[in-house]
Amino acid sequence: MLKGFKEFIMKGNVIDLAVAVIIGSAFGAVVNALVANVLMPLIAAITGSPNFDSFALITINGVDIKFGVFLTALVNFLIIAAAIYFLVVAPMNHLIARRNAKLDIKAAEVPVDAHIELLTEIRDALAARPSGGKH
């Protein structure tokens, strides 16, 4: 039983996953610091408030419905997604494209499913039919 556990732990994908989680956690701290200390203060300077928590606050029978808290979470998500895209994804895609061009690596063409090809032919044949009179 311990031998099986040792084999499981020593597999490369388990260690890779552990490293990815640790690096992801550290990267999350960097992105959160960027959002909390740079981007949100810029939004606060423009809008006059660091968040939208008090926006659209409705009280019904003594219960607060806080649409602004949801709006703040949504804006934070969009800011984090944009930061990750523009600071990580776009530069990595650019570097990969440059590397592939340098090494003359071309993307493999994905074969078209036979069903899709047949449906495309039927669609094109129907589009080419004259539309007047009886069918």
C-alpha positions as a Markdown table, in Angstrom:
| # | Residue | x | y | z |
|---|---|---|---|---|
| 1 | Met | 0.0 | 0.0 | 0.0 |
| 2 | Leu | 2.8 | 2.4 | 0.8 |
| 3 | Lys | 4.6 | 1.5 | -2.4 |
| 4 | Gly | 1.5 | 2.5 | -4.4 |
| 5 | Phe | 1.4 | 5.8 | -2.5 |
| 6 | Lys | 5.1 | 6.4 | -3.1 |
| 7 | Glu | 4.6 | 5.8 | -6.9 |
| 8 | Phe | 1.6 | 8.2 | -6.9 |
| 9 | Ile | 3.5 | 11.0 | -5.2 |
| 10 | Met | 6.6 | 10.5 | -7.4 |
| 11 | Lys | 4.7 | 10.8 | -10.6 |
| 12 | Gly | 5.7 | 13.8 | -12.6 |
| 13 | Asn | 2.2 | 15.2 | -13.1 |
| 14 | Val | 1.6 | 15.3 | -9.3 |
| 15 | Ile | 4.8 | 17.3 | -8.7 |
| 16 | Asp | 4.0 | 19.5 | -11.7 |
| 17 | Leu | 0.6 | 20.2 | -10.3 |
| 18 | Ala | 2.0 | 21.1 | -6.9 |
| 19 | Val | 4.5 | 23.5 | -8.5 |
| 20 | Ala | 1.7 | 25.0 | -10.6 |
| 21 | Val | -0.5 | 25.6 | -7.5 |
| 22 | Ile | 2.4 | 27.2 | -5.6 |
| 23 | Ile | 3.3 | 29.5 | -8.5 |
| 24 | Gly | -0.3 | 30.2 | -9.2 |
| 25 | Ser | -0.8 | 31.3 | -5.6 |
| 26 | Ala | 2.3 | 33.6 | -5.7 |
| 27 | Phe | 1.2 | 35.0 | -9.0 |
| 28 | Gly | -2.3 | 35.6 | -7.6 |
| 29 | Ala | -0.7 | 37.7 | -4.8 |
| 30 | Val | 1.1 | 39.8 | -7.5 |
| 31 | Val | -2.1 | 40.3 | -9.5 |
| 32 | Asn | -4.1 | 41.2 | -6.4 |
| 33 | Ala | -1.4 | 43.7 | -5.3 |
| 34 | Leu | -1.6 | 45.3 | -8.8 |
| 35 | Val | -5.3 | 45.6 | -8.6 |
| 36 | Ala | -5.6 | 46.7 | -5.0 |
| 37 | Asn | -2.7 | 49.2 | -5.0 |
| 38 | Val | -2.6 | 50.5 | -8.6 |
| 39 | Leu | -5.7 | 49.9 | -10.6 |
| 40 | Met | -8.4 | 50.4 | -7.9 |
| 41 | Pro | -6.8 | 53.7 | -6.6 |
| 42 | Leu | -6.9 | 54.9 | -10.2 |
| 43 | Ile | -10.6 | 54.1 | -10.4 |
| 44 | Ala | -11.1 | 55.8 | -7.0 |
| 45 | Ala | -9.3 | 58.9 | -8.3 |
| 46 | Ile | -11.6 | 58.9 | -11.3 |
| 47 | Thr | -14.9 | 58.0 | -9.6 |
| 48 | Gly | -14.3 | 59.4 | -6.1 |
| 49 | Ser | -14.8 | 56.0 | -4.4 |
| 50 | Pro | -12.5 | 52.9 | -4.2 |
| 51 | Asn | -15.4 | 50.6 | -4.7 |
| 52 | Phe | -19.1 | 50.6 | -5.5 |
| 53 | Asp | -20.3 | 48.9 | -2.3 |
| 54 | Ser | -22.7 | 51.7 | -1.3 |
| 55 | Phe | -24.0 | 52.1 | -4.9 |
| 56 | Ala | -27.6 | 50.8 | -5.5 |
| 57 | Leu | -28.2 | 49.9 | -1.8 |
| 58 | Ile | -31.8 | 49.0 | -1.3 |
| 59 | Thr | -33.4 | 48.2 | 2.1 |
| 60 | Ile | -36.6 | 46.1 | 2.1 |
| 61 | Asn | -38.1 | 45.2 | 5.5 |
| 62 | Gly | -34.8 | 45.9 | 7.2 |
| 63 | Val | -32.8 | 43.7 | 4.9 |
| 64 | Asp | -30.1 | 45.4 | 2.8 |
| 65 | Ile | -29.8 | 44.3 | -0.8 |
| 66 | Lys | -26.3 | 45.3 | -2.0 |
| 67 | Phe | -26.1 | 45.5 | -5.7 |
| 68 | Gly | -23.0 | 47.6 | -5.4 |
| 69 | Val | -21.1 | 44.8 | -3.6 |
| 70 | Phe | -21.8 | 42.6 | -6.6 |
| 71 | Leu | -20.8 | 45.4 | -9.0 |
| 72 | Thr | -17.5 | 45.8 | -7.1 |
| 73 | Ala | -16.8 | 42.1 | -7.3 |
| 74 | Leu | -17.6 | 42.2 | -11.1 |
| 75 | Val | -15.3 | 45.2 | -11.7 |
| 76 | Asn | -12.5 | 43.5 | -9.7 |
| 77 | Phe | -13.0 | 40.3 | -11.7 |
| 78 | Leu | -12.8 | 42.2 | -15.0 |
| 79 | Ile | -9.7 | 44.2 | -13.9 |
| 80 | Ile | -8.0 | 41.0 | -12.8 |
| 81 | Ala | -8.9 | 39.2 | -16.0 |
| 82 | Ala | -7.6 | 42.2 | -18.1 |
| 83 | Ala | -4.4 | 42.3 | -16.1 |
| 84 | Ile | -3.8 | 38.6 | -16.6 |
| 85 | Tyr | -4.6 | 38.8 | -20.3 |
| 86 | Phe | -2.5 | 41.9 | -21.1 |
| 87 | Leu | 0.4 | 41.1 | -18.8 |
| 88 | Val | 0.7 | 37.3 | -19.2 |
| 89 | Val | -1.5 | 35.8 | -22.0 |
| 90 | Ala | -0.9 | 38.4 | -24.8 |
| 91 | Pro | 2.9 | 38.6 | -24.2 |
| 92 | Met | 3.2 | 34.8 | -24.0 |
| 93 | Asn | 1.2 | 34.4 | -27.3 |
| 94 | His | 3.5 | 37.0 | -28.9 |
| 95 | Leu | 6.6 | 35.1 | -27.7 |
| 96 | Ile | 5.3 | 31.8 | -28.9 |
| 97 | Ala | 4.4 | 33.2 | -32.3 |
| 98 | Arg | 7.9 | 34.7 | -32.6 |
| 99 | Arg | 9.5 | 31.4 | -31.5 |
| 100 | Asn | 7.3 | 29.5 | -34.0 |
| 101 | Ala | 8.2 | 31.9 | -36.8 |
| 102 | Lys | 11.9 | 31.6 | -36.0 |
| 103 | Leu | 11.8 | 27.8 | -35.9 |
| 104 | Asp | 9.4 | 27.7 | -38.9 |
| 105 | Ile | 6.8 | 25.8 | -36.9 |
| 106 | Lys | 3.4 | 26.0 | -38.5 |
| 107 | Ala | 0.1 | 25.2 | -36.8 |
| 108 | Ala | -1.2 | 21.8 | -37.7 |
| 109 | Glu | -4.4 | 21.8 | -39.7 |
| 110 | Val | -7.3 | 20.2 | -37.9 |
| 111 | Pro | -9.1 | 17.7 | -40.1 |
| 112 | Val | -12.7 | 18.5 | -40.8 |
| 113 | Asp | -15.2 | 16.1 | -39.4 |
| 114 | Ala | -16.9 | 14.1 | -42.2 |
| 115 | His | -20.4 | 15.1 | -40.9 |
| 116 | Ile | -19.5 | 18.8 | -40.9 |
| 117 | Glu | -18.2 | 18.5 | -44.5 |
| 118 | Leu | -21.4 | 16.7 | -45.7 |
| 119 | Leu | -23.6 | 19.3 | -44.0 |
| 120 | Thr | -21.6 | 22.1 | -45.6 |
| 121 | Glu | -22.0 | 20.5 | -49.0 |
| 122 | Ile | -25.8 | 20.2 | -48.4 |
| 123 | Arg | -26.0 | 23.8 | -47.3 |
| 124 | Asp | -24.1 | 25.0 | -50.3 |
| 125 | Ala | -26.3 | 22.9 | -52.7 |
| 126 | Leu | -29.4 | 24.3 | -51.1 |
| 127 | Ala | -28.1 | 27.9 | -51.4 |
| 128 | Ala | -27.3 | 27.4 | -55.1 |
| 129 | Arg | -30.8 | 26.2 | -56.0 |
| 130 | Pro | -33.0 | 28.7 | -57.8 |
| 131 | Ser | -35.6 | 30.0 | -55.3 |
| 132 | Gly | -38.5 | 30.6 | -57.8 |
| 133 | Gly | -41.4 | 28.2 | -58.4 |
| 134 | Lys | -42.0 | 24.8 | -56.8 |
| 135 | His | -39.2 | 23.0 | -55.0 |
